[in-house]
Structures are given as structure tokens and as C-alpha cells.
Amino acid sequence: MRSRYQSSSKRIPLGGLGVPLLLALLTATTLLAREKDGSQYGVGLIANVPFPESEVTQVIQDVVQNGIIRGTKEYSKDEYVQGANAASSTRAFKEWTEGGKVFYKIREKAIDPRNFKDSGDVGTLAVRYVVQPQGEKNTIIRIDAVFVEEFRRISHPSNGSVESAEYKDIHDRLDALNLMKTETAEALQEKQEHQEAAQKKVDLESVATAPQPVATAQVTSDTATTEILPPDSGTKAAPPQSLEDHVKELKQQLERRVKTPGAPLKSAPFHTASVLKTLPPGSEVLIVILTPYWFGVETHDGQHGWMLRDDLEQLP
């Protein structure tokens, strides 16, 4: 029985195809031949993202330090290659001379990683990230991956899987950073409006409970003038909440302090995100974003970051 992948024995005379269709077939054949000879390997990835260079650099530094290389694996059961390290340079790539900031993530002693052309044996798996600013609001990201055999020193280009997977991680982190910025701005605006409304309420209550002029009636006689005051109603208004009590209530809702023995302030809500700094126990922070596991916070010196909920406690 003929396999379903075998071509049909029916042939169409080329003369009946017409010149346009014949050219289309020749073009398709050429493209198919290019795919078969592996020319799609080693192309890399270039993306222009609408983020400033400083933010892109921060995210890529986090990705370089996360210890994994996505889009490839050593064994069938793996999801990615682990044990990678950040590096300032590597012999796997030629020296970069086209400007921008360059970062490397390498994994030595990698065993036959997937998605590299004709790869085999043991060698170094390397990923290069290049960050090039495009004005103040845009940045170009270039990602390339290669596998170099340890014994024969043969370089095997990637088919694009590593570059695409690493870029997706970067893209997701940039989206999370953008969401944090948006929610932080909205939270600060909401906080300001809440404080203004609370102050207005206190001002109105202060006016309502202020002593009012008492109406009097005068009875004049030849010897004296007597003032007749209105009778006391016998009821007193409940004392309004003081501004001090209201501020204390707001602090309990929006402020937290760091538990012992201290905790890291992260650049993004990820365990692998870089540490901006370590806050000592007892440090107070303002909550600006709530998530199930993380708080987006602002420190007393105005720095924004992320902290695990379990690392913080309410003020006494």
C-alpha cells in the first residue's frame, strides 16, 4: 500500500500550467529547498519594544540571572536547560562591535541540547542579548543562541526556538513592569483622592460641631435688662472621629512593616527577579498594589518594588 506521504503518480504537463503558475511552483520549490538545507538556522531575533532602554536593561539583567535557558532541553523530560550563569563575555560569539549593551547567559557541559543544527556531544550553550536604545521611549532587543561542541569546537546555530522563548520571558516581564507602573499611578491617585475626601469630611464635621451664636431675647425694665436664653435640648452630638484617629486607621490599612530578619525588595513580582535592596526588620512601606502573593510597595525614600506578602506584617 502506498504511503500517504508519497507523491501521486499522476503528472500534469508543464505546458498546461501557464507561466505564472509555473513560476509560483519554482519559487515554492526554491523556498522548500532552503528550508531543507537549514538556512533558517542562525537567524536570531530582533524586536523593537515600546519601553525605555533603562527598563529593558533591568528586565534582561533579571532574565540573564535566572539560571535557565528556555526553548531547548537536554533530555526529553526536561522543559528547559538549567544551571546557566550570567557572563560578561564568551568565546561562543565573536566580539560585538555594533553598539548597545551586551549580556550573555551560558551553560557549560550541556549535553546535546535540542533545537540546534546537527548538535551532538557535550559543549557550551550560550545566549547573547543586545540592548540598543531607539530614542527615549523605544528599545531594540537582539537575541542570538549557539551551541559549541567542547571537543571539536564546532558551532551549531539555533533554529530560533531559544531566541523566541527567551524573548517571550522578557516580553512577559516588561508587561508586568508596565502593569505595575500603571497600577502604582492609579493607586497613588486613588490614595490622594481618598486623603482629600477624608480631610474634607473632617473639615465639614469641624464646622458642624463648632459653637454657634446663641439667639437671645431682651426684656427691658427701668432697672435692668434680662437676657432670656433658649432652653437646653438635653441632647449632645457624638464626637467626630479626630484627624489623628483617621490617619491611624489609614496607616493600618495601607502600611506594613518588614518582619524579622528583614526581606528583599524585588524589581518585579517574580522569585527570580533582581533584588533592588534588602530592607531591615521594622522598615515601614506603603502598599500601592495588591496581588494574591505579592505587594507592590513604596519605601520611605520613594523607591518602588515588590515584596512577598509573608515578609510583611501590619503596624501595631
C-alpha positions in Angstrom: 0.0 0.0 0.0 1.3 3.4 -0.9 2.2 5.7 2.0 0.1 8.9 2.3 3.3 10.9 2.3 4.3 9.6 -1.2 3.6 11.8 -4.2 0.9 10.9 -6.6 1.9 9.1 -9.9 -0.4 11.5 -11.8 1.6 14.1 -13.7 0.4 17.4 -15.2 2.1 18.6 -18.4 4.1 21.8 -17.7 2.8 23.3 -20.9 -0.7 23.3 -19.5 0.2 25.1 -16.2 0.8 28.6 -17.6 3.8 30.8 -16.9 2.5 32.5 -13.7 1.7 29.1 -12.0 5.0 27.6 -13.2 6.9 30.5 -11.7 5.0 30.1 -8.4 5.9 26.4 -8.3 9.5 27.1 -9.0 9.5 29.7 -6.2 7.9 27.3 -3.7 10.4 24.7 -4.7 13.3 27.1 -4.0 11.9 28.1 -0.6 11.4 24.4 0.3 15.0 23.6 -0.7 16.2 26.5 1.5 14.2 25.1 4.5 15.7 21.7 3.9 19.3 22.9 3.7 18.9 24.5 7.1 19.3 28.2 6.1 16.7 29.2 8.7 19.2 28.4 11.4 21.3 31.2 13.0 18.9 34.0 12.0 18.4 35.1 15.7 15.7 37.5 16.8 15.3 41.3 16.6 12.4 43.2 18.3 11.6 46.8 18.8 9.7 47.3 22.1 8.0 50.5 23.3 10.0 50.7 26.6 12.9 52.9 27.5 16.4 51.4 27.5 16.7 51.5 31.3 13.6 49.4 31.9 14.6 46.9 29.2 18.1 46.6 30.6 16.7 45.9 34.1 14.4 43.1 32.8 17.1 41.5 30.7 19.5 41.5 33.6 16.8 39.6 35.6 16.5 37.1 32.7 20.2 36.6 32.4 20.5 35.8 36.1 17.5 33.4 36.3 19.7 30.3 35.7 17.7 28.8 32.9 17.7 28.8 29.1 14.3 28.3 27.5 13.5 26.9 24.2 15.8 23.9 24.5 16.5 20.9 26.7 19.0 18.2 27.3 16.6 15.3 27.9 13.1 14.5 26.8 11.6 15.0 30.3 13.1 18.5 30.7 11.3 21.8 30.0 14.4 23.8 29.6 18.2 23.8 30.4 19.1 24.6 34.0 22.3 25.7 35.6 23.1 28.6 33.3 25.2 31.5 34.5 25.5 35.2 33.6 28.7 36.1 31.9 30.4 39.3 30.7 31.8 37.6 27.6 32.1 34.2 25.9 34.2 32.7 23.1 31.0 31.2 21.6 30.3 34.5 19.9 32.5 36.9 18.0 33.1 40.2 19.8 30.1 42.5 19.4 31.0 45.8 17.8 27.6 47.3 16.8 26.9 49.3 19.9 24.5 48.9 22.8 24.7 46.9 25.9 25.6 43.3 25.6 24.7 40.5 28.1 25.5 36.7 28.0 24.0 33.7 29.6 25.9 30.4 29.3 25.6 26.8 30.3 28.8 24.8 30.2 28.9 21.0 29.8 25.5 21.0 28.1 24.6 17.5 26.7 23.3 17.6 23.1 20.8 20.4 23.6 17.7 20.4 21.3 16.9 22.9 18.5 20.5 23.4 17.3 21.5 22.3 13.8 23.3 18.9 13.8 24.2 19.3 17.5 25.8 16.5 19.5 28.3 15.7 22.2 29.0 18.0 25.1 29.7 21.7 24.9 28.8 25.3 25.8 25.3 26.6 25.3 25.3 30.4 25.0 22.7 33.1 24.6 23.6 36.7 23.7 21.3 39.7 24.4 21.9 43.1 22.9 20.1 46.2 24.1 20.1 49.3 21.8 18.1 52.5 22.6 15.9 54.0 19.9 15.1 57.4 21.3 13.7 57.9 24.8 10.7 55.5 24.6 11.8 52.6 22.4 14.5 50.0 22.5 15.8 47.3 20.1 16.4 43.8 21.6 18.6 41.4 19.7 18.9 37.8 20.9 21.1 35.0 19.4 21.8 31.5 20.7 24.5 29.0 19.7 25.9 25.6 20.9 29.7 25.0 20.6 30.9 21.4 21.0 33.7 21.1 23.6 35.8 18.6 21.7 35.6 19.6 18.0 34.9 23.2 18.7 32.1 23.1 16.1 29.5 25.9 16.4 25.8 24.9 15.9 23.3 27.7 15.3 19.8 27.8 16.8 16.7 27.3 14.8 15.1 30.2 16.6 13.4 28.3 19.4 15.7 29.6 22.1 15.5 33.2 21.0 11.7 33.1 20.8 11.3 31.5 24.2 13.8 33.9 25.9 12.1 36.9 24.2 8.7 35.7 25.5 10.1 35.7 29.0 11.4 39.2 28.5 8.1 40.4 27.0 6.1 39.0 29.8 8.3 40.7 32.4 8.0 44.0 30.5 4.3 43.7 30.5 4.3 43.0 34.3 6.5 46.0 34.8 4.2 48.2 32.7 1.2 46.9 34.7 3.0 47.7 37.9 3.7 51.3 36.8 0.0 51.8 35.7 -1.4 50.3 38.9 1.0 52.3 41.0 0.0 55.6 39.4 -3.7 54.6 39.8 -3.2 53.6 43.4 -1.3 56.9 44.2 -4.1 58.9 42.5 -6.7 56.9 44.5 -4.8 57.4 47.7 -4.6 61.2 47.1 -8.3 61.4 46.4 -9.1 59.4 49.5 -7.0 61.6 51.6 -8.6 64.7 50.2 -12.1 63.3 50.8 -11.1 62.4 54.3 -9.8 65.9 55.0 -12.9 67.4 53.5 -15.1 65.2 55.8 -13.1 66.3 58.8 -13.4 69.9 57.9 -17.2 69.6 57.4 -17.6 67.8 60.8 -15.5 70.5 62.4 -17.8 73.2 61.1 -20.9 71.3 62.1 -19.8 70.9 65.7 -18.3 74.4 66.2 -20.1 76.6 68.8 -22.9 78.6 67.2 -24.1 82.1 68.3 -27.0 81.8 70.7 -30.1 83.8 70.0 -31.3 86.0 72.9 -34.3 88.0 73.7 -34.1 91.1 75.9 -36.7 92.3 78.4 -36.0 95.9 79.3 -37.2 97.4 82.5 -36.4 100.6 84.2 -33.9 98.9 86.5 -32.2 96.1 84.4 -32.0 94.3 81.2 -32.6 90.5 81.4 -31.4 88.0 78.7 -33.7 85.0 78.1 -31.7 82.1 76.7 -33.3 79.2 74.7 -33.7 76.0 76.8 -31.1 73.3 76.5 -32.4 70.4 74.4 -30.6 67.9 76.6 -29.0 66.0 73.7 -25.3 66.1 72.6 -23.9 65.2 69.2 -21.5 62.3 69.1 -17.9 63.5 68.9 -16.5 63.2 65.4 -13.5 61.0 64.6 -10.4 63.0 65.1 -8.0 63.5 62.3 -5.3 61.7 64.3 -7.6 58.6 64.6 -8.4 58.7 60.9 -4.8 58.9 59.9 -4.0 56.0 62.2 -6.8 54.0 60.5 -5.4 54.7 57.1 -1.9 53.6 58.2 -3.3 50.3 59.4 -4.9 49.7 56.0 -2.1 50.9 53.7 1.1 50.5 55.6 3.1 47.4 56.6 6.4 46.8 58.3 9.1 44.2 57.4 9.3 41.1 59.6 12.4 39.9 61.2 15.1 39.2 59.9 14.4 41.6 57.0 13.3 41.0 53.4 14.3 41.8 49.8 12.7 44.5 47.7 12.3 42.9 44.3 12.3 44.7 40.9 9.3 42.6 39.7 6.8 40.1 41.3 8.9 37.1 40.5 11.1 34.9 42.7 13.9 35.2 40.1 13.7 39.0 39.8 16.7 41.0 40.9 16.9 42.4 44.4 16.8 46.2 44.5 17.9 46.2 48.1 17.3 44.4 51.4 15.0 46.2 53.9 15.9 45.7 57.6 13.3 44.4 60.1 10.8 47.1 61.2 11.1 49.1 58.0 7.7 50.6 57.1 6.4 50.5 53.5 3.3 51.8 51.8 1.1 49.4 49.8 0.2 50.6 46.3 -0.7 47.3 44.6 -2.3 44.2 45.9 -1.9 40.7 44.4 -2.6 37.2 45.8 1.1 36.7 46.8 2.9 40.0 46.3 2.6 43.6 47.5 3.7 46.4 45.2 5.2 48.9 47.8 6.8 52.3 48.1 9.6 52.8 50.6 10.0 56.0 52.7 12.7 57.2 50.3 10.2 56.9 47.3 11.6 53.7 45.8 9.1 51.3 44.3 9.3 47.5 44.2 7.7 44.2 45.1 7.7 42.2 48.4 6.1 38.9 49.3 3.0 39.2 51.5 4.5 36.8 54.1 7.5 39.1 54.6 5.3 41.9 55.9 3.1 42.5 58.9 0.5 45.1 59.9 1.6 48.0 62.1 0.7 47.7 65.7 
